[in-house]
């Protein structure tokens, strides 16, 4: 029941509801968002594959751990960017905000069910578009959330979330360099 009250409060006054959500710093609600995101990913990629219940739960647990890790990383890097910009932001509040954005990935479940209900429509070819749409909606929600919570500009809020891609790209580049170096050592 509390979840429905929170939802309707968000529909009436998004800024106040968002402040209330993140200031509560509820780990349970944040984890519920991460669980919903993990469920969306697992169903999106595995519906109709005939996997066992144990395999499904195992995949769900692994993706949930990955979502939590990504949430910690995003909150830390976004908080660091905001701190560089002289904006006082709490990592716990940012972690809750990222967790609440996980509910948006519930749209993956809808797409997976449509794909399972109408296999002759071959909606699987639209999977990349669905991923881009959902991730774009999530980025928009997170950007608007920062704007409402901390009163920053849209560009600063977007930059705070995209700032996390710098270390991610650097890690990927280093991984590629080390993989190529390892291959050269083998041959």
Secondary structure, DSSP 4 states (H G I P E B T S, - for coil): -HHHHHHHHHHH-HHHHHHHHHHHT-HHHHHHHHHHHHHHHHHHHHTTS---HHHHHHHHHHHHHHHHHHHHHHHHHHHHHHHHTT----HHHHHHHHHHHGGGGGHHHHHHHHHHH-GGG-GGGGHHHHHHHHHHHHHHHHHHHHHHHH---HHHHHHHHHTHHHHHHHHHHHHHHHHHHHHHHH-
